[in-house]
Each structure stands twice: as C-alpha cells, then as structure tokens.
Amino acid sequence: MIDQLESSLNYHHQALGLRQARHDVLAANIANADTPNYKARDIDFASELKKAVEGGQREQSANGGGLALTRTSDRHLMGEGPALSGGNPDLLYRTPSQPSLDGNTVEMDRERSQFADNAVRYQAGLTIMNSRIQGLKTAMQPE
C-alpha cells in the first residue's frame, strides 16, 4: 500500500527536488553577476527529470525501494539508504548572447526571468502535489 502511494507521488517529488536544485543554481548565477570570469550555469530540467524518474523506478523495482549501497568488502555491513530526490543533476554552462569584457556570462534579464519562471513552476508543483495528497486523503476516509 505504501509503495503504491510512494509511486503515485514519485514524479511530483522528483520534479520539486529538481526545481529546488535549479532555484539554487539560478540564485548563484544572480549572486555572482559581478564576479569576473564567472560562468552562468543551468539545469536541463526536462532531461534531468526524465533521468530521475526512470532511475527511481529502476531502483525501486531492483531492490524494493531506496538506494542500494555497494559493499567493497565482505566485512562491510549490508545497508540501504533512502531514495534520492533529484540526485545530483548535471550542470550546463550558458552561452551568453552578449559577451562581457570581464568574462562573466551572467545576463541579469535572462537570470531574473528564469528565476521567476522556476519559482512559479515550483509553486504550481506544490499546489498539484497538495491536491494529489488531499485527493488520496479523501479516498481513504470512510463514508
């Protein structure tokens, strides 16, 4: 029963984790807008979400959920950790449309719009997740 609940919310859980990671990356870009030779970074959200969801499904089917730990010695204890949400996404460099003299590739207009867009999408994801949880709670209530 719990596995079914977890699998029904897995996509939204992974998406929120990646949105939060992207939010951190965009905030770092904005914070370093005046740092010479700073290279703006970003996350390819769609491909990272696809990898996270597919990886999570493979892990859950392979070992019953969670993150399996590799034993490098027979004397190590068997262990299993919690499933990763979003993992460690690959950061990509942004190509600036107008290069600067100091080598900084942060374009504040683009960063602000991406930051605002990501914040709105994060909030929408929270709203969807909340409505899913409320629907599941309603379905579990006795009549």
Secondary structure, 3 states (H helix, E strand, C coil): CHHHHHHHHHHHHHHHHHHHHHHHHHHHHHHCCCCCCCCCEEECHHHHHHHHHHHHHHHHHHHCCCEECCCCCCCCCCCEECCCCCCCCCEEECCCCCCCCCCCCCCHHHHHHHHHHHHHHHHHHHHHHHHHHHHHHHHHCCC
